[in-house]
Amino acid sequence: MDEGVLEELGLSKGETRIYLVLLGIGSTTATAIITKSGFHKGTTYAILERLIEKGLVSYITKGKKKYFKAMDPNRLLDIAKEKEEHIKNILPELLNLEKKAKKEQPETEIYMGKKAYKNLIEEQIGSKELYSIGMTTKAWKILKYTMPLLVKKAIKVNLKFNIIADEETKSMFSKFSKWPNVRIKYLPKGYSSPSATMIWKNKISISVLEDKNQPFVAIIKSKKVNDAYKKYFNLLWKIAKS
């Protein structure tokens, strides 16, 4: 017999041994169990107590002696069902723990190409508030036909747009400050970057727009990373000038 099956149900090696001994010899005294199992007296009584608690052994008293008996093996099926019910009861909590762990793990996506870049901008416009670090004019060059429509959409949905741009783009972006819900400041010359960072909801995106035909965007979904970049934005905002 594969005794490992009984151990998978939660029985120790000692419990398995004594339970099988009792099944084989029927109702008997502790002395007979000790002789048959080879365990010491104290160990045998401790194991019998545990088996009684699990409902696998019963006993009766005749005179001054206790006679122990293994319960019907079908009781093992009941134990298996009880374990299954216990697991079902805690399963929602276990799934919540897994879900929480997944939320805390950053998720990364890569967008490439004009269409994917346009879809990303539309997603950002759909957020209530958007932060931008290192914004340049390259996005307008890449989406020169669709960008005006996207801007109109952003104004229509009252997107709050906080922009930190490069000093060299001031002549072009100065008109943005006249738009509703837009705040813009500029970093000094020499702080320009080939990439632009956008922060919204629980995401950030880092765009490399050197190739206008194949823009490259890395997106990180993480509340912790998002919060860290917002702090970075606020620090730069104090340095930047209107």
C-alpha positions, 0 to 999 in steps of 0.5 A: 500500500502507498502510505504516502496517500494517507500522509497527503491527507494530513496524517503523520507517518506515525499516525498512518502506521498506527491507523493501519495496525488498528485496521489490520487487527481490529479492536485492541488494547494499547499494549497490543498496538505498542507491540505491533507498531514498535513505538514507545508507550508515550508516543503511541498514546500521543498518536492515538489521541491525535487519531481520536481528534481526527475521527479516525480512531474510537475507543471503549472501556471494558473494566479498567482497560481501553480498547481502541478501534480504527474507524471505517476507512470511508472516514478518510473520504470525509476528511478529504472533503472537509479539507476541500471545503476549508480550501474553498472557504479561504480561496477568495482570500487567497485570490485577493492576495494574489491579485494584490501581489500582481497589482504591486508588480510593475507591468511593462508594455512597448508601443511602436509605430504611429498608430500605436503612438496615437492610441496611447495619446488618446488613452492619456487624453482620457485621463483626468490629469496628465503630467509631462516632462521633457515635452518637445515638438516631435510629437507634432511632427510625427502626428502632424495630421491628427495632432490638431484633432487630439488637442481639440479632444483634450480641450473638450474633455477638460483634461488638466495638462501639466507640462514641463518643456524644454526652453527651446520649445517655448516659442511654440508652446507658449500658446498652450498656457492660454488654453483652459486647464493647462500649466506649463513651465520650461527647463533651462537650456542644456536640459533638453532630452531626446525622450518625453515622459508622460505620467497619468493614472497609475502609468508612466510612458517614456517616448523616444521620438528620434525616428518620426516613422517609428516612434518607440514608447515604453509604458510602465504600469505601477502605482509606486513608480507613478507616485515616484515620477510625480514627486520627480515632476514636482521637484522639476516644477520648482526648478522650471520657470514660466 
